[in-house]
């Protein structure tokens, strides 16, 4: 269950930013998780709730946003979104490609503090 280490990293990042801003408490943390990041949202939410106890983030809400997988098609010379993750080919022309432009990220987008 790597979600616990992910939750710990999110907490560390948010705590550092909140501390630098002089915040007493974090109320919301927003993260963007790519569909290829291999993160189980339910497990991450559980681990986050457990790991935030006794920290600046205790009682805060974790908001997770999923981001699409975007590949670059060399034939069309454009970035296209994949709907089917079983086939890494351009949905416009069918050219296979492994040039992933997004969908693997795991980013803290923002925090709200009190």
C-alpha positions as CSV (number, residue, x, y, z in Angstrom):
1,X,0.0,0.0,0.0
2,X,2.1,2.9,-1.3
3,X,-0.8,5.3,-0.7
4,X,0.4,5.8,2.9
5,X,3.8,7.2,1.7
6,X,1.9,9.3,-0.9
7,X,-0.3,10.7,1.9
8,X,2.7,11.4,4.0
9,X,4.4,13.3,1.1
10,X,1.2,15.3,0.5
11,X,1.1,16.2,4.2
12,X,4.7,17.1,4.3
13,X,4.3,19.5,1.3
14,X,1.1,21.1,2.6
15,X,2.6,21.5,6.1
16,X,5.7,23.2,4.8
17,X,3.7,25.6,2.6
18,X,1.2,26.3,5.4
19,X,4.0,26.8,7.9
20,X,5.8,29.3,5.6
21,X,2.6,31.3,5.3
22,X,2.2,31.4,9.0
23,X,-1.1,29.4,8.9
24,X,-2.4,27.7,12.0
25,X,-4.3,25.1,10.2
26,X,-4.9,23.6,6.7
27,X,-8.6,23.1,5.8
28,X,-8.4,21.8,2.2
29,X,-5.7,20.1,0.1
30,X,-6.4,19.7,-3.6
31,X,-4.4,17.1,-5.6
32,X,-4.4,16.1,-9.2
33,X,-3.8,12.4,-9.9
34,X,-3.2,11.1,-13.4
35,X,-5.1,8.1,-14.5
36,X,-1.8,6.3,-15.0
37,X,-0.4,7.1,-11.6
38,X,-1.6,3.8,-10.1
39,X,-3.2,5.4,-7.0
40,X,-6.2,3.9,-5.3
41,X,-8.3,7.0,-4.4
42,X,-10.2,5.3,-1.6
43,X,-6.9,4.0,0.0
44,X,-5.3,7.4,-0.3
45,X,-8.3,9.1,1.3
46,X,-8.1,6.6,4.2
47,X,-4.4,7.0,4.7
48,X,-4.6,10.8,4.5
49,X,-7.2,10.9,7.2
50,X,-5.1,8.6,9.5
51,X,-1.8,10.4,8.8
52,X,-3.1,13.9,9.3
53,X,-4.1,13.3,12.9
54,X,-2.2,15.6,15.3
55,X,-0.8,17.7,12.4
56,X,-1.7,21.1,10.9
57,X,-3.9,19.2,8.5
58,X,-5.9,17.3,11.1
59,X,-9.6,17.5,10.0
60,X,-8.7,18.9,6.6
61,X,-10.4,17.7,3.4
62,X,-8.5,16.0,0.6
63,X,-10.0,16.8,-2.8
64,X,-8.7,14.6,-5.6
65,X,-9.1,15.4,-9.2
66,X,-8.3,12.8,-11.9
67,X,-6.5,14.0,-15.0
68,X,-6.8,12.4,-18.4
69,X,-4.1,10.6,-20.3
70,X,-2.8,12.6,-23.2
71,X,-0.5,11.2,-25.8
72,X,1.4,12.8,-28.7
73,X,0.6,11.4,-32.2
74,X,3.7,11.7,-34.5
75,X,1.5,11.3,-37.6
76,X,-1.1,14.0,-36.7
77,X,1.6,16.0,-34.9
78,X,-0.8,16.8,-32.1
79,X,-1.6,15.9,-28.5
80,X,-4.8,13.8,-28.1
81,X,-6.7,12.5,-25.1
82,X,-7.0,8.7,-24.7
83,X,-10.4,7.4,-23.6
84,X,-9.3,3.7,-23.8
85,X,-6.3,2.9,-21.7
86,X,-5.9,-0.5,-23.3
87,X,-4.7,0.9,-26.6
88,X,-2.0,3.6,-26.8
89,X,-2.8,4.7,-30.3
90,X,-4.1,7.9,-31.7
91,X,-7.9,7.9,-31.7
92,X,-7.8,10.1,-34.9
93,X,-5.5,8.1,-37.2
94,X,-4.7,4.9,-35.3
95,X,-0.9,5.4,-35.1
96,X,0.5,3.6,-32.0
97,X,2.6,5.8,-29.7
98,X,4.2,5.7,-26.3
99,X,4.8,9.4,-26.1
100,X,2.7,10.2,-23.0
101,X,2.3,13.9,-22.3
102,X,0.1,13.8,-19.2
103,X,-1.7,11.3,-17.1
104,X,1.1,10.1,-14.9
105,X,1.3,13.1,-12.5
106,X,0.5,13.3,-8.9
107,X,0.6,17.0,-7.8
108,X,-0.5,19.1,-4.9
109,X,-2.4,21.8,-6.7
110,X,-3.5,24.0,-3.8
111,X,-4.1,24.3,-0.1
112,X,-6.6,26.4,1.8
113,X,-5.5,27.5,5.3
114,X,-7.1,29.2,8.3
